[in-house]
Amino acid sequence: MLSSIKAWARDLKRDSYALYLASRDPRVPWYAKALAIAVAAYALSPIDLIPDFIPVLGYLDDLIILPLGIWLAIALVPDAVMAECRARASAAAGRPISRAGMVAIILVWIAGAIALVWAVAANWPRV
C-alpha cells in the first residue's frame, strides 16, 4: 500500500512538471494552458478554499482538488505532446541536485532578510 502511494506521488510530481512543460508548448490549446496555470496557481497560492489550519478538512481540498485539476489538464493536452513532456520530465527528475545552488539561494534569502531588517531599523521613526 505504501509503495503504491509513493509511486502515485512520484507520478503526480512528474506530471506536474510535465504540465509545466506542456503549458509552454505551442501545440497545446490555450484552454489547456489556462487550466494548467490555474492549477499551478492554486497549488502555490496561500489562499485555499478550505484553510489548512482546519484539522483534516484543510488538507483534504489539496488532496482532492489538485490531483483532479492535474488530471483534467492532462486530459486536455494532446496525447503526443503529453508523452513527450512526460519523457522530458522523467529525464529532468534523474538529474543530480545541486547542493551548492541550494546553499547559494539560502544565503541570498538570508542576506535579503538582513538587508530588509536593517532598512526598516534605520528608517523607523524613533520616539
Backbone atoms as SQL, in Angstrom:
CREATE TABLE atoms (id INTEGER PRIMARY KEY, chain TEXT, resi INTEGER, resn TEXT, atom TEXT, x REAL, y REAL, z REAL);
INSERT INTO atoms VALUES
  (1, 'A', 1, 'MET', 'N', 0.827, -1.193, 0.000),
  (2, 'A', 1, 'MET', 'CA', 0.000, 0.000, 0.000),
  (3, 'A', 1, 'MET', 'C', 0.870, 1.256, 0.000),
  (4, 'A', 2, 'LEU', 'N', 1.873, 1.288, 0.883),
  (5, 'A', 2, 'LEU', 'CA', 2.743, 2.458, 0.966),
  (6, 'A', 2, 'LEU', 'C', 3.536, 2.659, -0.318),
  (7, 'A', 3, 'SER', 'N', 3.973, 1.571, -0.935),
  (8, 'A', 3, 'SER', 'CA', 4.733, 1.697, -2.178),
  (9, 'A', 3, 'SER', 'C', 3.851, 2.233, -3.305),
  (10, 'A', 4, 'SER', 'N', 2.569, 1.850, -3.325),
  (11, 'A', 4, 'SER', 'CA', 1.684, 2.377, -4.368),
  (12, 'A', 4, 'SER', 'C', 1.397, 3.862, -4.154),
  (13, 'A', 5, 'ILE', 'N', 1.314, 4.295, -2.906),
  (14, 'A', 5, 'ILE', 'CA', 1.118, 5.724, -2.619),
  (15, 'A', 5, 'ILE', 'C', 2.354, 6.510, -3.025),
  (16, 'A', 6, 'LYS', 'N', 3.537, 5.957, -2.755),
  (17, 'A', 6, 'LYS', 'CA', 4.782, 6.629, -3.153),
  (18, 'A', 6, 'LYS', 'C', 4.875, 6.727, -4.674),
  (19, 'A', 7, 'ALA', 'N', 4.491, 5.661, -5.370),
  (20, 'A', 7, 'ALA', 'CA', 4.525, 5.681, -6.834),
  (21, 'A', 7, 'ALA', 'C', 3.536, 6.706, -7.376),
  (22, 'A', 8, 'TRP', 'N', 2.342, 6.781, -6.767),
  (23, 'A', 8, 'TRP', 'CA', 1.341, 7.761, -7.187),
  (24, 'A', 8, 'TRP', 'C', 1.866, 9.176, -6.982),
  (25, 'A', 9, 'ALA', 'N', 2.503, 9.431, -5.835),
  (26, 'A', 9, 'ALA', 'CA', 3.054, 10.762, -5.556),
  (27, 'A', 9, 'ALA', 'C', 4.180, 11.098, -6.529),
  (28, 'A', 10, 'ARG', 'N', 5.018, 10.120, -6.848),
  (29, 'A', 10, 'ARG', 'CA', 6.116, 10.340, -7.792),
  (30, 'A', 10, 'ARG', 'C', 5.551, 10.658, -9.179),
  (31, 'A', 11, 'ASP', 'N', 4.508, 9.932, -9.591),
  (32, 'A', 11, 'ASP', 'CA', 3.877, 10.197, -10.889),
  (33, 'A', 11, 'ASP', 'C', 3.200, 11.566, -10.900),
  (34, 'A', 12, 'LEU', 'N', 2.595, 11.940, -9.784),
  (35, 'A', 12, 'LEU', 'CA', 1.948, 13.245, -9.681),
  (36, 'A', 12, 'LEU', 'C', 2.981, 14.367, -9.807),
  (37, 'A', 13, 'LYS', 'N', 4.129, 14.178, -9.180),
  (38, 'A', 13, 'LYS', 'CA', 5.203, 15.175, -9.270),
  (39, 'A', 13, 'LYS', 'C', 5.709, 15.270, -10.712),
  (40, 'A', 14, 'ARG', 'N', 5.916, 14.113, -11.354),
  (41, 'A', 14, 'ARG', 'CA', 6.367, 14.103, -12.743),
  (42, 'A', 14, 'ARG', 'C', 5.337, 14.759, -13.647),
  (43, 'A', 15, 'ASP', 'N', 4.049, 14.437, -13.446),
  (44, 'A', 15, 'ASP', 'CA', 3.003, 15.014, -14.280),
  (45, 'A', 15, 'ASP', 'C', 2.852, 16.516, -14.053),
  (46, 'A', 16, 'SER', 'N', 3.101, 16.968, -12.841),
  (47, 'A', 16, 'SER', 'CA', 3.045, 18.409, -12.572),
  (48, 'A', 16, 'SER', 'C', 4.099, 19.138, -13.385),
  (49, 'A', 17, 'TYR', 'N', 5.311, 18.596, -13.388),
  (50, 'A', 17, 'TYR', 'CA', 6.380, 19.218, -14.162),
  (51, 'A', 17, 'TYR', 'C', 6.105, 19.068, -15.664),
  (52, 'A', 18, 'ALA', 'N', 5.542, 17.924, -16.060),
  (53, 'A', 18, 'ALA', 'CA', 5.202, 17.723, -17.469),
  (54, 'A', 18, 'ALA', 'C', 4.137, 18.721, -17.912),
  (55, 'A', 19, 'LEU', 'N', 3.189, 19.037, -17.032),
  (56, 'A', 19, 'LEU', 'CA', 2.184, 20.052, -17.365),
  (57, 'A', 19, 'LEU', 'C', 2.822, 21.428, -17.533),
  (58, 'A', 20, 'TYR', 'N', 3.811, 21.721, -16.683),
  (59, 'A', 20, 'TYR', 'CA', 4.535, 22.988, -16.837),
  (60, 'A', 20, 'TYR', 'C', 5.186, 23.037, -18.219),
  (61, 'A', 21, 'LEU', 'N', 5.836, 21.944, -18.597),
  (62, 'A', 21, 'LEU', 'CA', 6.474, 21.899, -19.912),
  (63, 'A', 21, 'LEU', 'C', 5.436, 22.002, -21.028),
  (64, 'A', 22, 'ALA', 'N', 4.308, 21.325, -20.844),
  (65, 'A', 22, 'ALA', 'CA', 3.251, 21.356, -21.861),
  (66, 'A', 22, 'ALA', 'C', 2.635, 22.746, -21.990),
  (67, 'A', 23, 'SER', 'N', 2.561, 23.470, -20.890),
  (68, 'A', 23, 'SER', 'CA', 1.963, 24.811, -20.956),
  (69, 'A', 23, 'SER', 'C', 2.818, 25.781, -21.760),
  (70, 'A', 24, 'ARG', 'N', 4.058, 25.417, -21.996),
  (71, 'A', 24, 'ARG', 'CA', 4.946, 26.274, -22.787),
  (72, 'A', 24, 'ARG', 'C', 5.053, 25.803, -24.233),
  (73, 'A', 25, 'ASP', 'N', 4.361, 24.716, -24.565),
  (74, 'A', 25, 'ASP', 'CA', 4.428, 24.138, -25.910),
  (75, 'A', 25, 'ASP', 'C', 3.370, 24.791, -26.801),
  (76, 'A', 26, 'PRO', 'N', 3.734, 25.229, -27.994),
  (77, 'A', 26, 'PRO', 'CA', 2.763, 25.893, -28.875),
  (78, 'A', 26, 'PRO', 'C', 1.688, 24.951, -29.428),
  (79, 'A', 27, 'ARG', 'N', 1.885, 23.645, -29.349),
  (80, 'A', 27, 'ARG', 'CA', 0.901, 22.688, -29.866),
  (81, 'A', 27, 'ARG', 'C', -0.260, 22.454, -28.898),
  (82, 'A', 28, 'VAL', 'N', -0.154, 23.008, -27.682),
  (83, 'A', 28, 'VAL', 'CA', -1.193, 22.811, -26.669),
  (84, 'A', 28, 'VAL', 'C', -2.225, 23.930, -26.798),
  (85, 'A', 29, 'PRO', 'N', -3.525, 23.591, -26.768),
  (86, 'A', 29, 'PRO', 'CA', -4.564, 24.622, -26.875),
  (87, 'A', 29, 'PRO', 'C', -4.525, 25.600, -25.699),
  (88, 'A', 30, 'TRP', 'N', -5.022, 26.786, -25.939),
  (89, 'A', 30, 'TRP', 'CA', -4.958, 27.841, -24.917),
  (90, 'A', 30, 'TRP', 'C', -5.719, 27.466, -23.657),
  (91, 'A', 31, 'TYR', 'N', -6.846, 26.769, -23.789),
  (92, 'A', 31, 'TYR', 'CA', -7.637, 26.427, -22.606),
  (93, 'A', 31, 'TYR', 'C', -6.928, 25.396, -21.724),
  (94, 'A', 32, 'ALA', 'N', -6.138, 24.509, -22.328),
  (95, 'A', 32, 'ALA', 'CA', -5.348, 23.568, -21.531),
  (96, 'A', 32, 'ALA', 'C', -4.238, 24.312, -20.795),
  (97, 'A', 33, 'LYS', 'N', -3.639, 25.289, -21.478),
  (98, 'A', 33, 'LYS', 'CA', -2.608, 26.109, -20.833),
  (99, 'A', 33, 'LYS', 'C', -3.197, 26.903, -19.673),
  (100, 'A', 34, 'ALA', 'N', -4.385, 27.476, -19.894),
  (101, 'A', 34, 'ALA', 'CA', -5.029, 28.270, -18.848),
  (102, 'A', 34, 'ALA', 'C', -5.351, 27.409, -17.629),
  (103, 'A', 35, 'LEU', 'N', -5.844, 26.203, -17.861),
  (104, 'A', 35, 'LEU', 'CA', -6.150, 25.315, -16.738),
  (105, 'A', 35, 'LEU', 'C', -4.879, 24.892, -16.011),
  (106, 'A', 36, 'ALA', 'N', -3.820, 24.594, -16.748),
  (107, 'A', 36, 'ALA', 'CA', -2.551, 24.211, -16.118),
  (108, 'A', 36, 'ALA', 'C', -2.011, 25.351, -15.260),
  (109, 'A', 37, 'ILE', 'N', -2.119, 26.569, -15.739),
  (110, 'A', 37, 'ILE', 'CA', -1.664, 27.726, -14.967),
  (111, 'A', 37, 'ILE', 'C', -2.553, 27.928, -13.742),
  (112, 'A', 38, 'ALA', 'N', -3.853, 27.736, -13.891),
  (113, 'A', 38, 'ALA', 'CA', -4.772, 27.891, -12.756),
  (114, 'A', 38, 'ALA', 'C', -4.502, 26.841, -11.679),
  (115, 'A', 39, 'VAL', 'N', -4.232, 25.612, -12.084),
  (116, 'A', 39, 'VAL', 'CA', -3.924, 24.553, -11.110),
  (117, 'A', 39, 'VAL', 'C', -2.618, 24.866, -10.389),
  (118, 'A', 40, 'ALA', 'N', -1.619, 25.307, -11.137),
  (119, 'A', 40, 'ALA', 'CA', -0.341, 25.667, -10.510),
  (120, 'A', 40, 'ALA', 'C', -0.511, 26.857, -9.573),
  (121, 'A', 41, 'ALA', 'N', -1.300, 27.828, -9.977),
  (122, 'A', 41, 'ALA', 'CA', -1.533, 28.997, -9.124),
  (123, 'A', 41, 'ALA', 'C', -2.257, 28.591, -7.846),
  (124, 'A', 42, 'TYR', 'N', -3.220, 27.690, -7.953),
  (125, 'A', 42, 'TYR', 'CA', -3.928, 27.228, -6.754),
  (126, 'A', 42, 'TYR', 'C', -2.991, 26.458, -5.841),
  (127, 'A', 43, 'ALA', 'N', -2.114, 25.652, -6.442),
  (128, 'A', 43, 'ALA', 'CA', -1.179, 24.865, -5.632),
  (129, 'A', 43, 'ALA', 'C', -0.208, 25.769, -4.879),
  (130, 'A', 44, 'LEU', 'N', 0.204, 26.857, -5.494),
  (131, 'A', 44, 'LEU', 'CA', 1.191, 27.738, -4.879),
  (132, 'A', 44, 'LEU', 'C', 0.570, 28.880, -4.092),
  (133, 'A', 45, 'SER', 'N', -0.724, 29.063, -4.224),
  (134, 'A', 45, 'SER', 'CA', -1.397, 30.172, -3.564),
  (135, 'A', 45, 'SER', 'C', -1.541, 29.931, -2.059),
  (136, 'A', 46, 'PRO', 'N', -1.357, 30.965, -1.263),
  (137, 'A', 46, 'PRO', 'CA', -1.576, 30.802, 0.177),
  (138, 'A', 46, 'PRO', 'C', -3.059, 30.772, 0.537),
  (139, 'A', 47, 'ILE', 'N', -3.919, 31.083, -0.420),
  (140, 'A', 47, 'ILE', 'CA', -5.362, 31.101, -0.178),
  (141, 'A', 47, 'ILE', 'C', -5.956, 29.788, -0.687),
  (142, 'A', 48, 'ASP', 'N', -6.642, 29.063, 0.184),
  (143, 'A', 48, 'ASP', 'CA', -7.287, 27.801, -0.169),
  (144, 'A', 48, 'ASP', 'C', -8.793, 27.946, -0.041),
  (145, 'A', 49, 'LEU', 'N', -9.516, 27.023, -0.656),
  (146, 'A', 49, 'LEU', 'CA', -10.968, 27.006, -0.472),
  (147, 'A', 49, 'LEU', 'C', -11.315, 26.708, 0.980),
  (148, 'A', 50, 'ILE', 'N', -10.591, 25.752, 1.555),
  (149, 'A', 50, 'ILE', 'CA', -10.747, 25.421, 2.971),
  (150, 'A', 50, 'ILE', 'C', -9.389, 25.688, 3.615),
  (151, 'A', 51, 'PRO', 'N', -9.295, 26.602, 4.568),
  (152, 'A', 51, 'PRO', 'CA', -7.989, 26.932, 5.165),
  (153, 'A', 51, 'PRO', 'C', -7.311, 25.705, 5.773),
  (154, 'A', 52, 'ASP', 'N', -5.986, 25.655, 5.644),
  (155, 'A', 52, 'ASP', 'CA', -5.218, 24.494, 6.094),
  (156, 'A', 52, 'ASP', 'C', -5.221, 24.313, 7.609),
  (157, 'A', 53, 'PHE', 'N', -5.535, 25.353, 8.369),
  (158, 'A', 53, 'PHE', 'CA', -5.498, 25.199, 9.824),
  (159, 'A', 53, 'PHE', 'C', -6.710, 24.434, 10.361),
  (160, 'A', 54, 'ILE', 'N', -7.712, 24.186, 9.523),
  (161, 'A', 54, 'ILE', 'CA', -8.853, 23.374, 9.946),
  (162, 'A', 54, 'ILE', 'C', -8.423, 21.910, 9.878),
  (163, 'A', 55, 'PRO', 'N', -8.480, 21.200, 11.000),
  (164, 'A', 55, 'PRO', 'CA', -7.986, 19.819, 11.021),
  (165, 'A', 55, 'PRO', 'C', -8.671, 18.946, 9.969),
  (166, 'A', 56, 'VAL', 'N', -7.899, 18.132, 9.319),
  (167, 'A', 56, 'VAL', 'CA', -8.289, 17.158, 8.309),
  (168, 'A', 56, 'VAL', 'C', -8.880, 17.823, 7.059),
  (169, 'A', 57, 'LEU', 'N', -9.931, 18.601, 7.199),
  (170, 'A', 57, 'LEU', 'CA', -10.582, 19.215, 6.037),
  (171, 'A', 57, 'LEU', 'C', -9.672, 20.206, 5.325),
  (172, 'A', 58, 'GLY', 'N', -8.764, 20.838, 6.062),
  (173, 'A', 58, 'GLY', 'CA', -7.884, 21.830, 5.464),
  (174, 'A', 58, 'GLY', 'C', -6.980, 21.248, 4.395),
  (175, 'A', 59, 'TYR', 'N', -6.518, 20.031, 4.606),
  (176, 'A', 59, 'TYR', 'CA', -5.653, 19.394, 3.622),
  (177, 'A', 59, 'TYR', 'C', -6.430, 18.535, 2.642),
  (178, 'A', 60, 'LEU', 'N', -7.685, 18.275, 2.942),
  (179, 'A', 60, 'LEU', 'CA', -8.499, 17.441, 2.073),
  (180, 'A', 60, 'LEU', 'C', -8.712, 18.097, 0.711),
  (181, 'A', 61, 'ASP', 'N', -8.885, 19.423, 0.688),
  (182, 'A', 61, 'ASP', 'CA', -9.058, 20.080, -0.608),
  (183, 'A', 61, 'ASP', 'C', -7.798, 19.965, -1.451),
  (184, 'A', 62, 'ASP', 'N', -6.622, 20.028, -0.805),
  (185, 'A', 62, 'ASP', 'CA', -5.374, 19.863, -1.543),
  (186, 'A', 62, 'ASP', 'C', -5.230, 18.439, -2.071),
  (187, 'A', 63, 'LEU', 'N', -5.724, 17.472, -1.323),
  (188, 'A', 63, 'LEU', 'CA', -5.614, 16.076, -1.742),
  (189, 'A', 63, 'LEU', 'C', -6.631, 15.705, -2.816),
  (190, 'A', 64, 'ILE', 'N', -7.679, 16.498, -2.966),
  (191, 'A', 64, 'ILE', 'CA', -8.710, 16.182, -3.960),
  (192, 'A', 64, 'ILE', 'C', -8.651, 17.142, -5.148),
  (193, 'A', 65, 'ILE', 'N', -8.637, 18.451, -4.873),
  (194, 'A', 65, 'ILE', 'CA', -8.728, 19.444, -5.954),
  (195, 'A', 65, 'ILE', 'C', -7.489, 19.430, -6.848),
  (196, 'A', 66, 'LEU', 'N', -6.303, 19.393, -6.253),
  (197, 'A', 66, 'LEU', 'CA', -5.091, 19.438, -7.068),
  (198, 'A', 66, 'LEU', 'C', -4.945, 18.219, -7.983),
  (199, 'A', 67, 'PRO', 'N', -5.083, 16.993, -7.464),
  (200, 'A', 67, 'PRO', 'CA', -4.984, 15.861, -8.399),
  (201, 'A', 67, 'PRO', 'C', -6.070, 15.876, -9.484),
  (202, 'A', 68, 'LEU', 'N', -7.277, 16.299, -9.126),
  (203, 'A', 68, 'LEU', 'CA', -8.333, 16.381, -10.141),
  (204, 'A', 68, 'LEU', 'C', -8.015, 17.451, -11.185),
  (205, 'A', 69, 'GLY', 'N', -7.473, 18.576, -10.739),
  (206, 'A', 69, 'GLY', 'CA', -7.088, 19.629, -11.685),
  (207, 'A', 69, 'GLY', 'C', -5.967, 19.180, -12.596),
  (208, 'A', 70, 'ILE', 'N', -4.987, 18.493, -12.024),
  (209, 'A', 70, 'ILE', 'CA', -3.885, 17.970, -12.835),
  (210, 'A', 70, 'ILE', 'C', -4.411, 16.945, -13.828),
  (211, 'A', 71, 'TRP', 'N', -5.295, 16.058, -13.364),
  (212, 'A', 71, 'TRP', 'CA', -5.865, 15.038, -14.244),
  (213, 'A', 71, 'TRP', 'C', -6.626, 15.683, -15.403),
  (214, 'A', 72, 'LEU', 'N', -7.438, 16.695, -15.105),
  (215, 'A', 72, 'LEU', 'CA', -8.221, 17.362, -16.143),
  (216, 'A', 72, 'LEU', 'C', -7.314, 18.089, -17.138),
  (217, 'A', 73, 'ALA', 'N', -6.286, 18.751, -16.629),
  (218, 'A', 73, 'ALA', 'CA', -5.363, 19.459, -17.524),
  (219, 'A', 73, 'ALA', 'C', -4.631, 18.466, -18.422),
  (220, 'A', 74, 'ILE', 'N', -4.247, 17.323, -17.868),
  (221, 'A', 74, 'ILE', 'CA', -3.585, 16.292, -18.674),
  (222, 'A', 74, 'ILE', 'C', -4.528, 15.782, -19.760),
  (223, 'A', 75, 'ALA', 'N', -5.799, 15.640, -19.409),
  (224, 'A', 75, 'ALA', 'CA', -6.772, 15.156, -20.388),
  (225, 'A', 75, 'ALA', 'C', -6.951, 16.141, -21.543),
  (226, 'A', 76, 'LEU', 'N', -6.718, 17.429, -21.306),
  (227, 'A', 76, 'LEU', 'CA', -6.889, 18.441, -22.343),
  (228, 'A', 76, 'LEU', 'C', -5.660, 18.595, -23.243),
  (229, 'A', 77, 'VAL', 'N', -4.510, 18.121, -22.767),
  (230, 'A', 77, 'VAL', 'CA', -3.280, 18.222, -23.550),
  (231, 'A', 77, 'VAL', 'C', -3.260, 17.067, -24.550),
  (232, 'A', 78, 'PRO', 'N', -2.889, 17.324, -25.810),
  (233, 'A', 78, 'PRO', 'CA', -2.801, 16.234, -26.785),
  (234, 'A', 78, 'PRO', 'C', -1.860, 15.120, -26.299),
  (235, 'A', 79, 'ASP', 'N', -2.244, 13.873, -26.590),
  (236, 'A', 79, 'ASP', 'CA', -1.505, 12.718, -26.070),
  (237, 'A', 79, 'ASP', 'C', -0.035, 12.710, -26.486),
  (238, 'A', 80, 'ALA', 'N', 0.248, 13.055, -27.744),
  (239, 'A', 80, 'ALA', 'CA', 1.633, 13.043, -28.221),
  (240, 'A', 80, 'ALA', 'C', 2.479, 14.077, -27.463),
  (241, 'A', 81, 'VAL', 'N', 1.910, 15.231, -27.249),
  (242, 'A', 81, 'VAL', 'CA', 2.630, 16.289, -26.521),
  (243, 'A', 81, 'VAL', 'C', 2.851, 15.868, -25.066),
  (244, 'A', 82, 'MET', 'N', 1.819, 15.275, -24.451),
  (245, 'A', 82, 'MET', 'CA', 1.943, 14.869, -23.049),
  (246, 'A', 82, 'MET', 'C', 2.976, 13.768, -22.892),
  (247, 'A', 83, 'ALA', 'N', 3.023, 12.825, -23.835),
  (248, 'A', 83, 'ALA', 'CA', 4.021, 11.754, -23.764),
  (249, 'A', 83, 'ALA', 'C', 5.433, 12.327, -23.876),
  (250, 'A', 84, 'GLU', 'N', 5.599, 13.287, -24.770),
  (251, 'A', 84, 'GLU', 'CA', 6.905, 13.936, -24.934),
  (252, 'A', 84, 'GLU', 'C', 7.292, 14.708, -23.665),
  (253, 'A', 85, 'CYS', 'N', 6.337, 15.422, -23.097),
  (254, 'A', 85, 'CYS', 'CA', 6.611, 16.209, -21.892),
  (255, 'A', 85, 'CYS', 'C', 6.872, 15.304, -20.684),
  (256, 'A', 86, 'ARG', 'N', 6.172, 14.173, -20.602),
  (257, 'A', 86, 'ARG', 'CA', 6.444, 13.219, -19.520),
  (258, 'A', 86, 'ARG', 'C', 7.848, 12.641, -19.637),
  (259, 'A', 87, 'ALA', 'N', 8.284, 12.363, -20.856),
  (260, 'A', 87, 'ALA', 'CA', 9.648, 11.850, -21.049),
  (261, 'A', 87, 'ALA', 'C', 10.676, 12.898, -20.636),
  (262, 'A', 88, 'ARG', 'N', 10.431, 14.152, -21.008),
  (263, 'A', 88, 'ARG', 'CA', 11.354, 15.225, -20.611),
  (264, 'A', 88, 'ARG', 'C', 11.343, 15.433, -19.102),
  (265, 'A', 89, 'ALA', 'N', 10.166, 15.307, -18.477),
  (266, 'A', 89, 'ALA', 'CA', 10.064, 15.469, -17.022),
  (267, 'A', 89, 'ALA', 'C', 10.770, 14.326, -16.298),
  (268, 'A', 90, 'SER', 'N', 10.646, 13.112, -16.823),
  (269, 'A', 90, 'SER', 'CA', 11.333, 11.966, -16.219),
  (270, 'A', 90, 'SER', 'C', 12.847, 12.124, -16.330),
  (271, 'A', 91, 'ALA', 'N', 13.299, 12.629, -17.471),
  (272, 'A', 91, 'ALA', 'CA', 14.740, 12.856, -17.649),
  (273, 'A', 91, 'ALA', 'C', 15.238, 13.941, -16.702),
  (274, 'A', 92, 'ALA', 'N', 14.428, 14.961, -16.494),
  (275, 'A', 92, 'ALA', 'CA', 14.823, 16.047, -15.593),
  (276, 'A', 92, 'ALA', 'C', 14.855, 15.579, -14.143),
  (277, 'A', 93, 'ALA', 'N', 13.996, 14.623, -13.798),
  (278, 'A', 93, 'ALA', 'CA', 13.967, 14.111, -12.419),
  (279, 'A', 93, 'ALA', 'C', 15.209, 13.302, -12.107),
  (280, 'A', 94, 'GLY', 'N', 15.856, 12.759, -13.122),
  (281, 'A', 94, 'GLY', 'CA', 17.055, 11.960, -12.908),
  (282, 'A', 94, 'GLY', 'C', 18.320, 12.778, -12.759),
  (283, 'A', 95, 'ARG', 'N', 18.225, 14.071, -12.980),
  (284, 'A', 95, 'ARG', 'CA', 19.417, 14.929, -12.858),
  (285, 'A', 95, 'ARG', 'C', 19.830, 15.065, -11.400),
  (286, 'A', 96, 'PRO', 'N', 21.114, 15.236, -11.181),
  (287, 'A', 96, 'PRO', 'CA', 21.567, 15.446, -9.794),
  (288, 'A', 96, 'PRO', 'C', 21.121, 16.804, -9.261),
  (289, 'A', 97, 'ILE', 'N', 20.949, 16.861, -7.965),
  (290, 'A', 97, 'ILE', 'CA', 20.532, 18.093, -7.304),
  (291, 'A', 97, 'ILE', 'C', 21.774, 18.858, -6.877),
  (292, 'A', 98, 'SER', 'N', 21.794, 20.138, -7.122),
  (293, 'A', 98, 'SER', 'CA', 22.940, 20.962, -6.769),
  (294, 'A', 98, 'SER', 'C', 22.792, 21.487, -5.346),
  (295, 'A', 99, 'ARG', 'N', 23.551, 20.938, -4.447),
  (296, 'A', 99, 'ARG', 'CA', 23.527, 21.413, -3.063),
  (297, 'A', 99, 'ARG', 'C', 24.175, 22.791, -2.962),
  (298, 'A', 100, 'ALA', 'N', 25.178, 23.053, -3.786),
  (299, 'A', 100, 'ALA', 'CA', 25.822, 24.365, -3.772),
  (300, 'A', 100, 'ALA', 'C', 24.828, 25.441, -4.217),
  (301, 'A', 101, 'GLY', 'N', 24.009, 25.134, -5.208),
  (302, 'A', 101, 'GLY', 'CA', 22.991, 26.073, -5.645),
  (303, 'A', 101, 'GLY', 'C', 21.974, 26.337, -4.547),
  (304, 'A', 102, 'MET', 'N', 21.605, 25.278, -3.821),
  (305, 'A', 102, 'MET', 'CA', 20.659, 25.434, -2.723),
  (306, 'A', 102, 'MET', 'C', 21.242, 26.343, -1.649),
  (307, 'A', 103, 'VAL', 'N', 22.511, 26.117, -1.314),
  (308, 'A', 103, 'VAL', 'CA', 23.165, 26.945, -0.297),
  (309, 'A', 103, 'VAL', 'C', 23.242, 28.392, -0.771),
  (310, 'A', 104, 'ALA', 'N', 23.559, 28.601, -2.036),
  (311, 'A', 104, 'ALA', 'CA', 23.653, 29.965, -2.569),
  (312, 'A', 104, 'ALA', 'C', 22.303, 30.680, -2.479),
  (313, 'A', 105, 'ILE', 'N', 21.234, 29.991, -2.814),
  (314, 'A', 105, 'ILE', 'CA', 19.912, 30.610, -2.751),
  (315, 'A', 105, 'ILE', 'C', 19.531, 30.931, -1.308),
  (316, 'A', 106, 'ILE', 'N', 19.831, 30.018, -0.399),
  (317, 'A', 106, 'ILE', 'CA', 19.536, 30.267, 1.019),
  (318, 'A', 106, 'ILE', 'C', 20.318, 31.473, 1.524),
  (319, 'A', 107, 'LEU', 'N', 21.581, 31.583, 1.132),
  (320, 'A', 107, 'LEU', 'CA', 22.390, 32.727, 1.557),
  (321, 'A', 107, 'LEU', 'C', 21.863, 34.033, 0.983),
  (322, 'A', 108, 'VAL', 'N', 21.370, 34.006, -0.252),
  (323, 'A', 108, 'VAL', 'CA', 20.790, 35.218, -0.847),
  (324, 'A', 108, 'VAL', 'C', 19.535, 35.627, -0.069),
  (325, 'A', 109, 'TRP', 'N', 18.684, 34.658, 0.305),
  (326, 'A', 109, 'TRP', 'CA', 17.481, 34.968, 1.089),
  (327, 'A', 109, 'TRP', 'C', 17.843, 35.522, 2.461),
  (328, 'A', 110, 'ILE', 'N', 18.847, 34.942, 3.103),
  (329, 'A', 110, 'ILE', 'CA', 19.269, 35.443, 4.423),
  (330, 'A', 110, 'ILE', 'C', 19.811, 36.858, 4.297),
  (331, 'A', 111, 'ALA', 'N', 20.624, 37.104, 3.270),
  (332, 'A', 111, 'ALA', 'CA', 21.167, 38.448, 3.063),
  (333, 'A', 111, 'ALA', 'C', 20.038, 39.444, 2.783),
  (334, 'A', 112, 'GLY', 'N', 19.052, 39.037, 2.015),
  (335, 'A', 112, 'GLY', 'CA', 17.910, 39.905, 1.746),
  (336, 'A', 112, 'GLY', 'C', 17.115, 40.210, 3.012),
  (337, 'A', 113, 'ALA', 'N', 16.934, 39.203, 3.857),
  (338, 'A', 113, 'ALA', 'CA', 16.205, 39.404, 5.118),
  (339, 'A', 113, 'ALA', 'C', 16.974, 40.351, 6.030),
  (340, 'A', 114, 'ILE', 'N', 18.282, 40.182, 6.101),
  (341, 'A', 114, 'ILE', 'CA', 19.108, 41.064, 6.932),
  (342, 'A', 114, 'ILE', 'C', 19.049, 42.497, 6.400),
  (343, 'A', 115, 'ALA', 'N', 19.123, 42.652, 5.079),
  (344, 'A', 115, 'ALA', 'CA', 19.044, 43.989, 4.480),
  (345, 'A', 115, 'ALA', 'C', 17.684, 44.632, 4.749),
  (346, 'A', 116, 'LEU', 'N', 16.632, 43.850, 4.698),
  (347, 'A', 116, 'LEU', 'CA', 15.297, 44.377, 4.976),
  (348, 'A', 116, 'LEU', 'C', 15.182, 44.820, 6.434),
  (349, 'A', 117, 'VAL', 'N', 15.658, 44.000, 7.351),
  (350, 'A', 117, 'VAL', 'CA', 15.620, 44.362, 8.772),
  (351, 'A', 117, 'VAL', 'C', 16.448, 45.611, 9.015),
  (352, 'A', 118, 'TRP', 'N', 17.609, 45.686, 8.399),
  (353, 'A', 118, 'TRP', 'CA', 18.467, 46.865, 8.566),
  (354, 'A', 118, 'TRP', 'C', 17.773, 48.113, 8.010),
  (355, 'A', 119, 'ALA', 'N', 17.140, 48.009, 6.834),
  (356, 'A', 119, 'ALA', 'CA', 16.468, 49.157, 6.235),
  (357, 'A', 119, 'ALA', 'C', 15.292, 49.626, 7.096),
  (358, 'A', 120, 'VAL', 'N', 14.541, 48.685, 7.628),
  (359, 'A', 120, 'VAL', 'CA', 13.417, 49.051, 8.491),
  (360, 'A', 120, 'VAL', 'C', 13.935, 49.703, 9.771),
  (361, 'A', 121, 'ALA', 'N', 14.965, 49.111, 10.370),
  (362, 'A', 121, 'ALA', 'CA', 15.513, 49.647, 11.617),
  (363, 'A', 121, 'ALA', 'C', 16.104, 51.037, 11.427),
  (364, 'A', 122, 'ALA', 'N', 16.753, 51.249, 10.285),
  (365, 'A', 122, 'ALA', 'CA', 17.377, 52.555, 10.021),
  (366, 'A', 122, 'ALA', 'C', 16.353, 53.647, 9.746),
  (367, 'A', 123, 'ASN', 'N', 15.215, 53.284, 9.200),
  (368, 'A', 123, 'ASN', 'CA', 14.209, 54.281, 8.827),
  (369, 'A', 123, 'ASN', 'C', 13.008, 54.329, 9.751),
  (370, 'A', 124, 'TRP', 'N', 13.006, 53.527, 10.793),
  (371, 'A', 124, 'TRP', 'CA', 11.895, 53.505, 11.734),
  (372, 'A', 124, 'TRP', 'C', 11.911, 54.775, 12.565),
  (373, 'A', 125, 'PRO', 'N', 10.792, 55.460, 12.684),
  (374, 'A', 125, 'PRO', 'CA', 10.784, 56.701, 13.486),
  (375, 'A', 125, 'PRO', 'C', 11.039, 56.395, 14.960),
  (376, 'A', 126, 'ARG', 'N', 11.982, 57.137, 15.528),
  (377, 'A', 126, 'ARG', 'CA', 12.306, 56.935, 16.940),
  (378, 'A', 126, 'ARG', 'C', 11.506, 57.912, 17.786),
  (379, 'A', 127, 'VAL', 'N', 11.021, 57.421, 18.893),
  (380, 'A', 127, 'VAL', 'CA', 10.189, 58.247, 19.763),
  (381, 'A', 127, 'VAL', 'C', 11.019, 58.900, 20.819);
